Amino acid sequence: MNRQAAIAQVADESAALPWWKGAAIYQIYPRSFQDSNGDGIGDLPGITQRLPHVASLGVDAIWISPFFVSPMKDFGYDVADYCDVDPIFGTLSDFDALAARAHELGLKVLIDQVFSHTSDEHAWFAESRSDRTNPKNDWYVWADAKPDGSPPSNWQSVFGGPAWTWDARRGQYYMHNFLSSQPQLNLHNRAVQDAVLDVMRFWLDRGVDGYRIDALNFAMHDPELRDNPPAPASDRPRSRPFDFQLKKYNQSHPDIPAFIARIRELTDEYDAVFTVAEVGGDEAEAEMKAFTAGNTHLNSAYGFNFLYADKLTPGAISAALAQWPDEEGIGWPSWAFENHDAPRAISRWWSADQHAPAARLKMLLLACLRGNIILYYGEELGLTQVDIPFEQLHDPEAIANWPLTLSRDGARTPMPWQADAKHAGFTIGEPWLPVGEDNLTRAVDRQEADKGSLLNHTRAMLALRNANPALHHGAVTRCTQVDGVFLIERQSDGQAVRCLFNLGAATLVIPSELQPGAVIAAVNGASPTSLPPFAALVLEL
């Protein structure tokens, strides 16, 4: 197929697909993207101001992390009012303006929904904890103490310590999988399900195009409150009591897919709404498939295959893709190398002297994966993990588990827009986290002026994906390693491509049987016969 025909075909094939199938999604962490009022914290008007940059990348949608009313003990993932904007981020009118501007630029708008828990400052919890007879008395997970006064089960919270906190108002414990200020909603209760579905409807009526649903496999617990069994021995370090258990009963209840079906019934009332679940944990693969099965559940899911990986290996990539074969009834995956809960991939996977070529390889690899791809803000610049000193930490997980932390603050630092401006143009005030000296040199204005920059490379790789149906939405027909060369072959109706990668620091010779094809992308000096360190090649077959 010639290039013009391929471009015409991808347009035809894409038009026949839902907008989200094969989409590139750009995650914005609102505290850190752009501050418009000088208080050092990013906000919704700041995001609106910078949307042209996002649109210029060639992505299809933005996903905005929580901006709802919150005491910010977990930086927005502790919601006190699902249907309003926290004043530090702006107003509902600011959100409406953001959504309108995004739509003008051709961007869909996805927002987070946090249904497994609320803040302890939510009005629902205030009523629920007031006594044992109020109308919302069973909207949260309450349980009596054991005869000796100890918690009802041995469940542990993600951030450390028991997943139960005593409340003297009711004379009972309440459950929390995360902070004690994040009480667990009782989603076994139909009235609670109705309430959160009403929240979704509120935002759908304001024009959102979809949802990323946080920690969905934490949404329901075992009503019998059975103890979790101990986890078997592992060579992974255990920094939290949570790591010592198999999470069999505090999460992942088999009734979650039935609740998801209710979500799908609602979103089907609106055109082209996209839903993607975050699913982590030991049983993530099975749960992601259950949550996306058929046409009555969510559209997509993503796990932590790459987010917590210490290395990028052919085996890890192959295993991840193999989880999602192109078969009837199997859901559609989404992939992220970076997000707000994990250290920057560029720093996790490679040494500082390898960052520049590896970042270019990483962006092409992401563009070649079957599924939706999610870029974390600043990933297009190659932002590295910032070392945040203890006294400047905000993340409760990092503070509680110092120094063996997930290092989330270091991946949430302000976006550098202008290399020579105060605080890199993020704010005229004092930023809530430092920008990081290393990332100043990666500022948007520097990279805009450099045709060979990672920013411009990212645009080229997304354009490549969008122009080739096999890359955009084709099946994976082969994924293996041949003489050290990692390859992914993909095919759609009328087009087949072979993607060749050198994930290491030594030059590789491309085996002769892999060489035929027309070069449509070459990274880091790749040629039809050779792959220098961190080089990659895409061939049309």
C-alpha positions, 0 to 999 in steps of 0.5 A: 500500500502506498503512503497516500492510500494508507493515510486514506485508509486509516481515516476510513477505518478510524471513522468506523471505530469509536473515537477512543479505540487506538486513542492517545490520551494526555494526563494532566495533573492539575496542581502541576500543569500551569498556575494562573493566579500566582498561588503556586498551585496549578488550576483549571484556567491554567490548563485552559491556557496551555491546551494549544500545547496539548492539542499540538501533540496530536493526542485525542483526549485529555484526562484531568486528575481530580480537581473536586472539593477536597481537604487535599490530604491525598491531593484530590483523591479524597473527595469532599464534594463530587459535584463542585470544583475545589477553590484552589483549582477554580470554579465550575464555570472555569471547568465549563470554559476548559471543556469548551476550549478543549472541544474547540481544539478537537480534544475530548475531556476525561475526568477522574472518578473516585468511587471506592472512598470519599473524604471523611469531610464528605457530607455523606460520611458526616451523616453516616458516622453521626449514629447507627440509625441515620438514613446513610448509616450503611453508606460506608463500611462499619463494623463492631470491634472484636471482643478484645476491642481490636479491629474487625479483621487483619486488613491493612491500608495501602499507605501503612497501618490497619485498614480500620479506624475507631469512631467513638460517635458510633462505637464502631470501626470504619474501613479505609483502604488508603488514609484513615481520612478516606473512609470506604464507601459501601458499594454493595448498597444499591443506594450508594451505587445510585448516588455515584451514578448520579455524580457521573450523570452530573458531569456527563451533562456538563459535557465530559467525554469519559471517565478514568475510574480510580482504584476500581478493584477496591470498590467492594469488600468481603461482607463477612470481613474474613482475614486476608492470608499472608503473602508468600515469601518474595524477593521484593522489598516489603516497606508496608504492612500491606505488602505482607498480605494477599489482598483476597478479602478487602478488595476485588469482590466478584460483584464489582462487574455487576456494578460496572454494568450499571455504569455502562448502562448510564454511559450508553445513554450518552454518545461516544463516552469512554471509560477506563479503569485503573486496576492494580494488584496481584490479580490485575489481569483477570480483573481488567478482563472481567471489568471490560468483558463484552459490550456491557462493561467498561471500554478499557482498563490499564494496570501497572505492567510498566508503571512499577517496572524497574526495567523495560524488557522484551519479556515484560512488553511481550507479556503485557501485549499477550494479555490482550489478544485480538479476540471476540469478547476480550476488552481493549487495553490502555497503556501508560509508562508514567503517571502520578503514582509512579516514578518517571520511567526515564529515571526508573529504566535508564542511567542519566547518560542514556536518557536522551536516546532512550526517551526517543525509543520509548516514545516510538515504542509507546506509539507501536503498542496495540491499545490506547496510549496514555502520555503523562504531562511532561513525558513529551519533554523527557522530564526526569524524576526530581529528588524531593528532600524530606522537608519538602515532601507533600505525599502522605505515602512518601512521608509515612514510608520514608525512605522506601517510598513510591516517590510520587512527589518527584513525578508530580513536579511543575511543568517547565514552560520557559527555561529562563523564566521564574519557576520555568513559567509555571507560576509567578509565586512559590511553586508547591513543589520544586521544578527541578534543575535538571528539568529546566533545560527540557522546557517547552520553549527550548524544545519548540525551537529545536527541530530535533527535540523530544517534543517534536519527536513525540509529535512525529511519533503520534502522527506516525501512529495516526497515519498508519491503521496497523499501528493505530488499531491493528492486531498484534500478529507477532511479538518476540525477540530474534538475535537480540532484536525485539519485534512487534508485528501488527496488521490491519485490513490492508496494511502490515508493519514490523517494528524493530527495537534495540532495548540495549546499549550495544549495536545489533545487526538486524537478521536478514529475514527481518530486513525487507520492507519500506522504512516509515520510521527510524530512530537513533540512527537505525538503518535497514540492516543495523540498530545502534544502541536504543535504535528502532525501525518501523517497516511497512511490509 
